[in-house]
């Protein structure tokens, strides 16, 4: 088990770019085989259908292009770990998703265009190019970390919506999502009394109280990466994860219910 995080995490730009492209490709391959009936299925995202979920996945990726089309901010004023805490429901994004879903009869062709445009943008712009995002001004390479997380979260939504569908998770994309969301918890609830373990990708210390320095921590939460992603994003309730034995929590400060999801 690696030591818990105490300083800002660095993400390898080349690996992040490869992870985004790989996860998008996994989604494209799965969507290519969906029937009209499957595309019309409901999802766990309010009243969105699978077709609208696919459109949302595409718009999450084309957010890179839309940001690049705007003037670059004068300076960076945010860090990537702030992004999970800053994102919120956006009526304009919902309208865009529905417009995209209605305007693209062939979701596979739509995602092919998304992939092509992303590759072109990544070839044209340096990773240091600043973008205006929900969390503030971030470099392109850091914003791509959030796109990897978005793709993992919505791949899970897609798998949950279509019975029998098993879209794979790129290992680097899943690691990136896990680490980003774990680090965001440590920002939301700073402290050192509780250790949250998500093997094999992340360990963070959080929650105010006596800081653990050696030996077995008195307050420990442990779960697997996908369960953590679901907890952090509100796809799974804390009490349900405990009931289903998908998370273990020991110690009086190991109850994270009040802190999840990361964005209220």
Buried (B, 14 or more C-beta within 10 A) or exposed (E): EEEBBEEEBEBEBEBBBBBBBBBBBBBBEBBEEBEEEBBEBEBEBEEBBBBBBBBBBBBBBBBBEEBBEEEBBEEBEBBBBBBBBBBEEEEEBBEBBBEBBEEBEEBBEBBEEBBEBBEEBBEEBEBEBBBBBBBBBBBBBBBBBBBBBBBBBBBBBBBBBBEEBEBBBBEBBBBBBBBBBBBBBBBBBEBBBBBBBBEEBBBBBBBEBEEBEEEEBBBBBBBBBBBBBBBBBEBBBBEEBBEEEBBEBEBEBBBBEEBBBBBE
